[in-house]
Amino acid sequence: MFFGFSIAIQDDNELIGQPEIQCNADTIDMQFRTRKQFNGKVYVKGSYNRPECRVDYSTKDQYGRPVGGIKLNHGACNMDRQRMIAPEGMMFSTVLIISFHPLFLTRMDKAYHIRCMYKEAARTVTAAIDVSNLPTESVQSDLPMPTCSYTIRRDQLDGPILKYAKVGDEVVHRWQCDSDDYGLLVHSCYVEDGQGEKQMIIDERGCHTDRLLLGDPTYVEALNLAYRESFVFKYADRIAVRFQCEIRLCLKEDGGCDGITPPMCSFKENNNVDAKQVVKRSTLDKMNIVPIDADFFSQTLYVMEQEENDNSTSKELMEVSKNTICMSSAFVSFIFVISVSTLVLITAVFSAWLYTQCYRKRMAKNSSIVQYA
C-alpha cells in the first residue's frame, strides 16, 4: 500500500524549474513548464472571478512539452503601481497563482509574487555661457535617498506590527523615513479591500477626509516620522484591508520643507459639515529642491468582526451546559431506579413462582405416599 501511494504521488503533475517573467513596456508576461500536460488555471490572487484576470488553457509548445502562461497589462487586475525612491522608478507587482486542480487549491499549487521595476533614465540639463577662459571645476554632492516604510502597530507607536485584528482594536499608523536630512509629508492615502474597492481617507494635501476612519497625522519635530492613532475597521463582507499612501520627501536644508510639511489643516463647522482649509506657512517659491513623491503600502490586515455580548453569551452557554448536565444526571438516576426496581420485581416474581412449583411437587409427593400406605 505504501509503495502504491508513493507511485500515486509521483504521478502528480508539478512545475519544472521557476516561471519565466518578462517585464515588457506595457505588459507583464509569465511563462512556466510542467512535467505533464497542464490543464489547470492561472489567475491573479483576489481576482479569480474576473475573466480578464484568469486563464484556463491546455496547450503545448513546438517541442510538445507542456507550457502555459498569462499576460497582464500594467495596472490591470488590481496590480500594484508603486513609485520608488531608491532606485528611482516605477514598480508594478502582483501575485499570480498556478492551480493544477480545476476547482480547489492543493499542495501542488504555487503562488508567486511578481515584481517588475522600471527605472527612470537619468536626465542631464546643461546651459553654457561663454564669459571668459577661466577653467571650470565640477562640484557634486549627492545625499543618499532615505528608506521609508508604512506600518500599522498594535496599541502604541512602537508596538508589534499587526497581521490579525478585530473591529474596534486600537492601532497606530506609522510612517517613517530613516534620514535626518529629509522631511516627509503623508498624503493621498486610500484603504482598499484587495478586490478593487478603495476609499480615500487622507487627501492630496495631507488632511483627513473622514475623522471616524483616520484623523490627521501627527509629525515629530524632525519631520521624518508621522503617526496617527486609530481603530480597526473593515469593508462589509470582506476579511482583509490594506492601506496605501504617498509620501513626499523634501530636503530640510535652507527651508526646503517650508510650506510642504507639516500641513496645517483647520476645520470649522458649517451646517454640521466639516469644511477644510489648508494654510501654508510659506510659498513654494522659496524651495530650491523639487519634492519627491513615492508610494507605500501597509501590511495586509486580516480583520474579524467583533462579537457582541461575548461574556453574556458565555454565561448563557455555561448555564445551559449546567442545566443540561443536571437534566442528564436526573434522567440517568431515574433510569437507574427504574431498572433496579424492575430487576427486583422480576426476581421476586420468579422466586414466588419457583416456591409455588416446589410446594406443589412436595404436596403431590406426600399425597402419593399416603395413598400407598
Summary of the structure (lengths in Angstrom):
residues: 373
radius of gyration: 38.7
end to end distance: 86.4
largest distance: 172.7
contacts: 933
relative contact order: 0.10
helix: 22%
strand: 38%
